[in-house]
Amino acid sequence: MSEEQVNKPATKVSFCSSLADDAWHDLGGPNAFENWHFDAVSDDGSEALVISFYDNYVLSPRFHLASSGGNSNGGHVLTERRFPAVSFVYSIDGKPVLNAVNEFSPAYFDAARDKPSLVLDRSGFRVERTEYGTGYMVTVDIATVRGRRIRAEMEWITIEADLKPRNDEPYSAIWNIAVPRSDVSGKIMLIGRRGKVRKLFQFRGSGYHDHVSSENVHYRDLQSRMWGRAHFVDSTVVFDRLGGVQDRKASGTVFIIRDGRISEYSAACEASEHRRDHWGLNVPRKIDLESEGFFKLAVRPVSTVRSGFSDVKMLSEVKLDLKDGKTRKTVGLTEFVDPRRMRNPLFRWISDLRIGKHGRSPMF
């Protein structure tokens, strides 16, 4: 891949940090999707939590067939049917403890167009004011393997939020880092087949929330994405690789959030020491981003909390050097997504077995 191919985006992408724009946009077309993402790492760095809501699940085999104009019989159809889904991952010491994706009929999806509010079957989120702050109340109740259920009642209380309004110009995709930093707490439960609580976890840590809305699943022409975030004592960093997961020197973007401000930087990025994860996605174990005179960011993915054919989520050791001469260290989350791998029929079939559908449990 040439340098020009790596660095030239085909789709205009707008960045903002806006609570007002965190509502559902109801974009049209078979390739359109919206994703509301919530994640957190515990105060001691040992636990990680990732929750995502989709109005159209981009890693669903059904989404791939609909957006590509194909069907399971090898024919071609044109459809604007949506495939809403909820994804949940909870890990301890770098090992997944609870992990499920549930996909639903569009009839179970309801989202507001004027405020951040979504209901998908028994799961969803809304914004509330409490005596200790304003934040997102996130509820998850989805099926997991062997007829059990994952239930979670969580709060993302905003610390840094609503830092940059959306540009009024039309864009094909919006990346809204609505709440780059939150105080996260709540409980997570594994419910047995007979309705009894089998496991109970109390969680507290620092979290993040964003919202991607796009008219095209590949909202960059680079087809795949590598991105991450980490919370330090005095700042938060969010990074995004503009090149494919396996590109070595594609450029990147880094956002540094401090003292109620969000600053965006273009960064040179080098990814190296690629190794294949459990399901074959080749991801780097060493990522370095730098904007000369401003910062150096070193990311070292160390343990996988979710692995799939098209996506990998990893805990990472993160180090940030700023102009003040201080080196900040913490544990963060890094994700790798490559929807192109869903072109493989075998990958789609196995991926489908891992998705619970219409309230039923996934196979594994």
PyMOL commands that set and color helices and strands:
alter all, ss='L'
color gray80, all
select helices_A, chain A and resi 3-7+20-22+61-68+106-108+145-147+339-343+345-353
alter helices_A, ss='H'
color red, helices_A
select strands_A, chain A and resi 13-16+33-42+47-54+85-92+95-103+109-111+117-120+123-130+133-143+149-160+173-191+197-214+225-231+236-241+252-258+261-276+282-291+295-307+311-322+327-337+355-357
alter strands_A, ss='S'
color yellow, strands_A
deselect
rebuild
show_as cartoon
